[in-house]
Structures are given as structure tokens and as C-alpha cells.
Amino acid sequence: MKIQAKYINNFNIALEAIMANKLRSLLTGLGIIFGVAAVITMIAIGRGAKQEILSQLELIGVNNIVVTPIFEQEEGETSEEETDETKKKTKRFSKGLDLKDVESIEKVLPNIKATSPEIVFGINAIYDGKFRSTKLIGVASDYFSISNIEIHQGEGFSQYQHENAQAVCIIGSGIEKKLFTGKDPIGEFIKCGEKWLKVVGVTKEKVISDKSMENLGIRNYNMDIYTPINTLLVRYENRGILAAERANSFSGDGFFISEEADQTIKNYHQIDRLVVQVVDAEQLSETADIVNRMLKRKHNNVVDYEISIPIQLLQQQQDTKEIFNFVLSAIAGISLLVGGIGIMNIMLASVLERTKEIGTRLAIGAKKADIINQFLFESVLISLSGGLIGVILGVLASYFVSTFADIETVVSYGSVFLAFGVATGIGLIFGISPAKKAAQQNPIESLRYE
């Protein structure tokens, strides 16, 4: 009990000294305040960036290579004898991205886990007098697993995929809410454009931010209607047939097509997107290179497509944010170092100012350990007070960064405890030297000090 009473007494003396010099104590802790605030903000930004990357990976899937068509292709080859006018009117023919390309990739590449060709068709969806403009997406059965889309009700397309253009569809959760309020959509028929499709499934809702849709170039999956790709090609539109007609416009040598004929079809690609999922993430770049060479050869050396690896793009974003976090960490570290030096400087000045007080305590029986504890308590209290204010500022700064800079932040309890731990450590480390100096005072000389 006596030992506990000593610590309480030393703590009270330290607290009285701080309260007697409130402004000086506040100014002393400024470095700690800004350093801790920077630590909280840095960790919040880092956690937010990680969470954003993980959520975006969930949207696009992992180990994916995305091939998208380019509608207008200006690349061409002409002989030296051709005039400028002829060069302008001719360009190399490409059949465009189609299902045969998908078959070739599946057949040639052994490390392919799944492929997902997509065709996007704008429609008006109507049910029971309710209307909604949306997109009908022709997909293969692997589309949902590759895109991490769960079927919440009903079933997938596995049993319909190889049947001849079955008039079925799976609707997004948003379409269900808009058109089937309070009613089970499974088994109902919905008018998609000019055709009626039977609803066999409903997708589970996916939370997609506007920022993710913009960065990743994806749609709002919840507002789409999905049908087997063969159904869309047979019952709606097959641009591959138009591309074949386009091929009949070739010139005699079989390599070039006139510009006038080409203008009749702007989007000659049969499919609008192809996702290739690779078994091993380490082979993404090499596989993408092979896919590029295969498509270039099959498209008559016309690069009318674009290949991207979303996970690598996300990694580049993460690396950029990590550089930002590193800079912020350096600023936080400097602020904490300056704050610690400030505490040590003020505590040394305080020891000098309170020399007579120290002498009096030593003269009436206080031990050196009591003097050390008194000044350590004082430095730690200043540091912890600065840490508390810094935590509040850090949380507020994280909120403002998230609100006004459109950067996702996540403040965790761990970062708060870390900030308090750092603040306590700073107070202890930089308070030891002044505390020892105070304890080494000679009581007689201290009492004579003016």
C-alpha cells in the first residue's frame, strides 16, 4: 500500500505541475499531436486502400485476362506504288473478336481455367406494366464464377448452355427490386426487347461504388439481365454474320476492304468482351502475350482489340498509394521525433526551474526513485495528452480525406492503440534523461539555488 501511495503521490505532483503550466504543456505536445494524427491518418488510408483493392478484386475476379474489342481500326498496309488516295480508302480486314477466338484459346493454352465471352445488348425490360431500360448480357456458364456473382435464387445456365437457344434469363437483384416488387420472379416471363424470356435465377446483390465502376470499366451487375450467349446470338443479333457479309466486300487480292464498305458496320465484333481466367497467377503476363499473338494472327495482323490484366492495374494503384503512405509515415516519424525532443527540452528546463523544489523533496525524505517517477509521470502525461488530441485529429482528418478527397479510409482500434503506445514510448524515452538529471541533484546545493 505504501508503494502504491508513493506512485499516486508522485503522479499527483506531476499532474499539478502540468496544470500549473497548461499552455507550455500544450505547446510541448504539439509534435506528438501532429505525429499521432499523421499515424492515425496514414494507417486509415493504408487500410482503406487495401480494402478497396480487395473489394475491386472481388468484383473482377482473380487471375483474369480481359480482352475488349476496338471498334474503329485505322491500321493498314499499302504498297509503295499505291497513291495517297488509295491508302486512305483501304485497310486490312479483320473478322473481329468472336467465339472461334475463344475456342482457339481454350484449345491451344493448357493453363486456362475458364473463359467467359460476353455480348452486351441494350434493351427495354417490361413486366406487368413496369418498364426499365437495361442491358441484356449474353454469357457462358463460367461467367458467374469468374465474376464472383452468386445466384441467390433459382439456378444457373449449366443445363441450358448447350441446348439450342433456350429463352431463359437470370436477372440482377436490382431488376428484381424494380420489376418484381413483393413477388417471386422465378418461372415468370419478362419481355426483353421484342422477346420473352423465362426467369430461372436471380443474382445476389453486389455492392459496387461509382468509383469502382469507373476505375475498372465495369457495369452495375445488379441492373443487368443475363441470358445464354447462344440465345442472344440466335434470338437477337449475331454481328458475326454481318462480319461475314463484310468479308465479301474484299478487293481481289483478299487482303483489303474498301473504306466505303467498311463504314456500313461500325462494330463488327461478334463478342464485346472476353475474360480468360488463368490457373496460375505467375503466368498471367506470359499467357496474355500468347493470347495477343494468337489473336493478332487470327485477325490478319490487325490489332483491333485491347488486352489488360486488371490485377496488375490494381497492383500499380496499390504501389502508388504505398508510396504516398511511406511519405506520410516519414512525416509522422519526424513529427514524433521533434515532439520527443521538445518534451525532453522542456523537461530539462523544468528541472532547472524547479531545482529548489527538488532539493526540498530530497531533504524531507524523498528518494531518487521518487524524483525520477515524478518527472517520468510528467513527461508521459504530456505525451499521452498529446496522443489523445492527436487521435481525435487523426480520426477527423481521416473523415475529411474520405469525404473531400474521395479516398477510402478505415480507422481501426489497432491504430488507436498503436498511437497511444507510440506516445507513451516517446514520453518514457525522452523523459528518462531529464528525470535522471533531477534525481542526481544535491539536496544542499539545490536548497541554496537561486
C-alpha positions in Angstrom: 0.0 0.0 0.0 2.9 2.4 0.8 4.5 1.8 -2.6 1.1 2.4 -4.3 0.6 5.6 -2.3 4.1 6.8 -3.3 3.2 6.3 -7.0 -0.1 8.1 -6.6 1.6 11.0 -4.8 4.2 11.3 -7.5 1.5 11.2 -10.1 -0.4 14.0 -8.4 2.7 16.2 -8.2 3.3 15.7 -11.9 -0.3 16.5 -12.7 -0.2 19.7 -10.6 3.0 20.8 -12.4 1.3 20.3 -15.8 -1.9 22.1 -14.8 0.2 25.0 -13.5 1.7 25.4 -17.0 -1.2 24.4 -19.3 -0.1 26.5 -22.3 3.5 25.4 -22.1 2.4 21.7 -21.8 0.1 22.1 -24.8 2.9 23.7 -26.9 5.3 21.0 -25.8 3.0 18.3 -27.0 2.3 19.8 -30.5 4.9 17.5 -32.1 3.2 14.4 -30.5 -0.2 15.7 -31.5 0.6 16.1 -35.2 2.7 13.0 -35.3 0.0 10.8 -33.8 -2.6 12.4 -36.1 -0.4 11.6 -39.1 0.0 8.0 -37.8 -3.8 7.5 -37.5 -4.5 9.1 -40.9 -1.7 7.0 -42.6 -3.0 3.7 -41.2 -6.6 4.6 -42.1 -5.6 5.4 -45.7 -3.5 2.3 -45.9 -6.3 0.1 -44.6 -8.8 1.8 -46.8 -6.6 1.3 -49.9 -6.2 -2.4 -49.1 -9.9 -2.8 -48.5 -10.7 -1.0 -51.8 -8.2 -3.3 -53.7 -9.8 -6.4 -52.2 -13.3 -5.3 -53.0 -12.3 -4.5 -56.6 -10.6 -7.9 -56.9 -13.9 -9.4 -55.7 -15.7 -7.6 -58.5 -13.4 -8.5 -61.3 -12.2 -11.9 -60.0 -8.6 -13.1 -59.7 -6.1 -14.3 -62.3 -8.1 -12.8 -65.1 -7.1 -11.5 -68.6 -9.6 -9.2 -70.2 -9.8 -8.8 -74.0 -12.0 -6.0 -75.3 -12.6 -5.1 -78.9 -11.7 -1.8 -80.6 -14.5 -0.8 -83.0 -12.6 1.7 -85.2 -9.4 0.3 -86.5 -7.2 2.6 -88.6 -4.2 0.3 -89.1 -3.4 -0.7 -92.6 -0.7 -1.8 -95.1 -0.2 -0.5 -98.6 2.4 -1.0 -101.3 4.7 1.8 -102.3 3.0 2.1 -105.7 -0.3 3.0 -104.1 -1.4 6.6 -104.1 -2.3 8.6 -101.0 -5.9 8.4 -102.1 -5.8 4.6 -102.3 -4.1 4.4 -98.9 -6.9 6.4 -97.3 -9.7 4.2 -98.8 -8.2 0.8 -97.9 -7.3 -1.0 -94.8 -6.6 -4.6 -93.7 -9.6 -6.8 -92.9 -10.3 -8.4 -89.6 -13.2 -10.6 -88.7 -13.3 -9.2 -85.2 -13.4 -10.9 -81.8 -15.7 -13.9 -82.0 -16.4 -17.3 -80.4 -13.9 -19.0 -82.7 -11.2 -17.0 -81.0 -12.5 -18.3 -77.6 -12.4 -21.9 -78.9 -8.8 -21.4 -80.1 -7.6 -20.1 -76.8 -9.3 -22.9 -74.9 -7.8 -25.5 -77.3 -4.2 -24.2 -77.5 -3.5 -22.9 -74.0 -3.2 -25.7 -71.3 -3.2 -23.3 -68.3 -6.6 -21.8 -68.9 -9.1 -22.4 -66.0 -12.1 -20.9 -67.7 -13.2 -18.5 -70.4 -16.2 -16.1 -70.4 -17.2 -14.4 -73.6 -19.8 -11.6 -73.2 -22.2 -9.9 -75.6 -23.9 -6.7 -74.4 -27.3 -5.8 -76.0 -29.2 -2.7 -74.9 -32.9 -3.5 -74.3 -36.1 -2.3 -72.5 -37.3 -4.8 -69.9 -41.0 -4.9 -69.3 -43.0 -6.9 -66.8 -46.6 -6.4 -65.6 -46.7 -2.9 -67.0 -43.4 -1.9 -65.3 -40.6 -0.6 -67.6 -36.8 -0.4 -67.2 -34.1 0.3 -69.7 -31.2 -2.1 -69.1 -28.7 -4.4 -70.8 -29.1 -8.0 -71.8 -25.8 -9.8 -71.4 -25.1 -13.0 -73.3 -22.8 -15.1 -71.2 -21.3 -18.6 -70.9 -21.9 -20.7 -67.9 -18.5 -19.8 -66.4 -19.3 -16.1 -66.3 -20.8 -16.1 -62.8 -17.9 -18.0 -61.2 -15.3 -15.8 -62.9 -17.0 -12.6 -62.0 -17.8 -13.7 -58.4 -21.5 -13.4 -58.9 -23.7 -15.7 -56.8 -27.1 -17.0 -57.8 -29.3 -16.0 -54.9 -32.5 -17.7 -56.1 -33.1 -20.3 -58.8 -30.4 -21.9 -60.9 -27.6 -21.0 -63.3 -27.2 -21.7 -67.0 -25.4 -25.0 -66.9 -28.3 -27.1 -68.1 -29.3 -24.5 -70.8 -25.8 -23.7 -72.1 -25.6 -26.5 -74.7 -29.3 -26.5 -75.6 -30.5 -24.7 -78.7 -31.0 -21.0 -77.7 -33.4 -21.6 -74.8 -35.5 -18.5 -74.0 -34.3 -18.2 -70.4 -32.6 -15.5 -68.3 -31.1 -14.6 -64.9 -32.0 -11.2 -63.6 -29.9 -9.0 -61.3 -31.1 -8.2 -57.8 -31.7 -4.6 -58.9 -34.0 -5.7 -61.7 -35.9 -7.9 -59.2 -36.5 -5.0 -56.9 -37.6 -2.7 -59.8 -39.9 -5.1 -61.7 -40.9 -7.9 -59.2 -41.6 -6.0 -56.0 -43.1 -8.4 -53.5 -43.3 -11.2 -56.0 -41.2 -14.3 -56.6 -39.7 -13.9 -60.2 -38.7 -17.5 -60.7 -40.7 -19.0 -63.5 -42.1 -15.7 -64.6 -41.7 -14.4 -68.2 -40.1 -10.9 -68.8 -40.1 -9.1 -72.1 -36.6 -8.2 -73.1 -36.7 -6.1 -76.2 -39.0 -7.9 -78.6 -38.5 -11.4 -77.0 -40.0 -13.1 -73.9 -37.5 -14.8 -71.6 -38.3 -17.1 -68.7 -36.6 -16.1 -65.4 -34.7 -19.0 -64.0 -32.5 -17.2 -61.4 -31.7 -14.1 -59.5 -28.2 -12.9 -58.6 -27.1 -11.9 -55.1 -26.7 -8.2 -54.7 -23.2 -6.9 -55.1 -22.2 -3.5 -53.6 -20.4 -1.6 -56.3 -19.3 2.0 -55.9 -19.3 4.5 -58.7 -15.6 4.9 -58.3 -15.0 1.1 -58.8 -17.2 1.1 -61.9 -15.3 4.0 -63.3 -11.8 2.6 -62.5 -12.5 -0.9 -63.6 -14.7 -0.1 -66.5 -17.5 -2.4 -65.3 -21.3 -2.2 -65.3 -23.6 -2.3 -62.4 -24.1 -6.1 -62.3 -27.2 -5.7 -60.2 -29.1 -4.0 -63.0 -28.2 -6.5 -65.8 -30.2 -9.3 -67.3 -28.2 -12.4 -68.3 -29.1 -15.0 -71.0 -27.0 -17.8 -72.5 -24.8 -16.5 -75.2 -26.3 -18.8 -77.9 -29.7 -17.5 -77.0 -28.6 -13.9 -77.6 -26.9 -14.8 -80.9 -29.9 -16.7 -82.3 -32.8 -14.7 -81.0 -31.4 -11.2 -81.0 -28.3 -10.3 -83.1 -25.2 -12.0 -84.4 -22.7 -9.5 -85.6 -20.5 -12.4 -86.7 -22.9 -12.9 -89.6 -22.6 -9.3 -90.5 -18.9 -9.5 -90.4 -19.0 -12.4 -92.8 -21.1 -10.3 -95.2 -18.5 -7.6 -94.7 -15.8 -10.0 -95.8 -17.4 -10.3 -99.2 -16.5 -6.7 -99.8 -12.8 -7.6 -100.2 -10.8 -6.5 -103.1 -9.4 -9.1 -105.5 -6.2 -9.8 -103.6 -8.2 -10.9 -100.5 -6.4 -8.6 -98.1 -8.1 -5.2 -98.2 -11.6 -3.9 -97.8 -12.8 -0.6 -99.1 -13.5 2.2 -96.6 -16.9 2.8 -98.1 -18.0 -0.9 -97.5 -16.4 -0.8 -94.0 -18.5 2.1 -92.9 -21.7 0.0 -93.1 -20.7 -1.9 -90.0 -19.1 0.1 -87.1 -18.9 -2.7 -84.6 -18.1 -5.9 -86.5 -17.0 -7.9 -83.4 -19.2 -10.8 -82.5 -18.5 -10.5 -78.8 -18.0 -7.4 -76.7 -15.7 -8.8 -74.0 -13.7 -11.9 -73.3 -12.4 -12.8 -69.9 -9.7 -15.6 -69.7 -9.0 -17.0 -66.3 -5.5 -18.5 -65.8 -4.8 -21.3 -63.3 -1.5 -19.8 -62.0 -1.2 -16.0 -61.3 2.5 -16.1 -62.1 1.7 -17.0 -65.7 -0.7 -14.0 -66.3 1.8 -11.9 -68.3 3.1 -14.7 -70.4 -0.4 -16.0 -71.1 -1.6 -12.5 -72.1 1.3 -12.3 -74.5 0.4 -15.6 -76.1 -3.2 -14.6 -76.4 -2.2 -11.4 -78.1 -0.1 -13.2 -80.7 -2.8 -15.7 -81.3 -5.5 -13.0 -81.8 -3.2 -10.9 -84.0 -2.5 -13.8 -86.3 -6.2 -14.8 -86.5 -7.2 -11.1 -87.1 -4.9 -10.8 -90.1 -2.3 -8.8 -88.1 -4.9 -6.1 -87.2 -4.8 -5.2 -83.6 -8.5 -4.4 -83.2 -8.6 -5.5 -79.6 -7.1 -4.5 -76.3 -5.7 -6.8 -73.6 -5.5 -5.9 -70.0 -4.7 -7.6 -66.7 -6.9 -6.0 -64.0 -5.0 -7.4 -61.1 -1.7 -5.7 -62.4 -3.5 -2.4 -62.8 -4.8 -2.7 -59.2 -1.3 -3.5 -58.1 0.0 -0.4 -59.7 -2.6 1.7 -57.9 -1.6 -0.1 -54.6 2.1 0.7 -55.2 1.2 4.4 -55.8 -0.8 4.5 -52.6 2.0 2.8 -50.7 4.5 5.5 -51.8 2.1 8.1 -50.5 1.8 6.2 -47.2 5.6 6.0 -47.0 5.9 9.8 -47.4 3.2 10.3 -44.8 5.0 7.8 -42.4 8.2 9.8 -42.8 6.3 13.0 -41.9 4.7 11.3 -38.9 8.1 9.9 -37.7 9.7 13.4 -38.0 6.8 15.0 -36.1 7.1 12.4 -33.3 10.9 12.8 -33.1 10.5 16.6 -32.9 7.8 16.1 -30.3 10.0 13.9 -28.2 12.9 16.3 -28.4 10.5 19.1 -27.4 9.4 17.2 -24.4 13.0 16.5 -23.3 14.0 20.1 -23.8 11.1 21.4 -21.8 11.6 18.8 -19.1 15.3 19.8 -18.8 14.2 23.4 -18.5 11.7 22.4 -15.9 14.3 20.6 -13.8 16.4 23.8 -13.8 13.4 25.9 -12.8 12.4 23.5 -10.0 15.8 22.9 -8.5 14.8 24.2 -5.1 11.6 22.1 -5.2 13.6 19.0 -6.0 16.0 19.9 -3.1 13.2 20.3 -0.7 11.7 16.9 -1.5 15.0 15.2 -1.2 15.7 17.0 2.1 12.4 15.8 3.7 13.0 12.2 2.8 12.1 11.6 -0.9 14.2 9.1 -2.7 15.9 9.4 -6.1 13.3 6.9 -7.4 10.5 9.3 -6.4 12.1 12.2 -8.3 12.6 10.0 -11.3 9.0 8.8 -11.2 7.7 12.4 -10.7 9.4 13.7 -13.9 8.7 10.5 -15.9 5.0 10.8 -15.0 5.0 14.4 -16.1 6.6 13.6 -19.5 4.4 10.6 -20.1 1.3 12.7 -19.2 2.2 15.4 -21.6 2.9 12.8 -24.3 -0.4 10.9 -23.6 -2.4 14.1 -23.6 -0.8 15.0 -27.0 -1.6 11.5 -28.1 -5.3 11.8 -27.2 -5.6 15.1 -29.0 -3.7 13.6 -32.0 -6.1 10.6 -32.1 -9.1 12.9 -32.3 -7.4 15.0 -35.0 -6.4 11.8 -36.9 -9.9 10.4 -36.9 -11.3 13.8 -38.1 -8.6 14.0 -40.8 -9.4 10.5 -42.0 -13.1 11.5 -42.2 -12.2 14.7 -44.2 -9.9 12.7 -46.5 -12.6 10.2 -47.2 -15.3 12.9 -47.7 -13.5 15.5 -49.7 -10.6 13.7 -51.4 -12.6 10.7 -52.3 -10.0 8.4 -50.8 -11.4 5.4 -48.8 -10.2 5.4 -45.2 -10.7 2.8 -42.4 -9.9 3.8 -38.8 -9.3 0.7 -36.6 -8.9 0.2 -32.9 -5.5 -1.2 -33.6 -4.3 2.1 -35.0 -5.6 4.0 -31.9 -3.8 1.6 -29.5 -0.6 1.9 -31.6 -0.8 5.7 -31.5 -1.2 5.7 -27.7 1.6 3.1 -27.4 3.9 5.3 -29.5 3.0 8.4 -27.5 3.7 6.6 -24.2 7.1 5.3 -25.6 8.1 8.8 -26.7 7.2 10.2 -23.2 9.3 7.5 -21.5 12.3 7.6 -23.8 12.7 11.3 -23.9 11.7 11.8 -20.3 14.4 9.5 -18.8 17.3 11.9 -19.2 15.6 14.9 -17.5 14.3 12.6 -14.8 17.8 11.2 -14.0 19.2 14.7 -14.0 16.6 15.8 -11.5 17.3 12.8 -9.2 21.0 13.4 -9.2 20.6 16.9 -7.7 22.5 17.5 -4.4 19.8 18.5 -1.8 22.0 21.0 0.0 23.1 22.8 -3.3 19.5 22.7 -4.6 18.2 24.4 -1.4 20.8 27.2 -1.9 19.9 27.6 -5.6 18.5 31.0 -6.6 
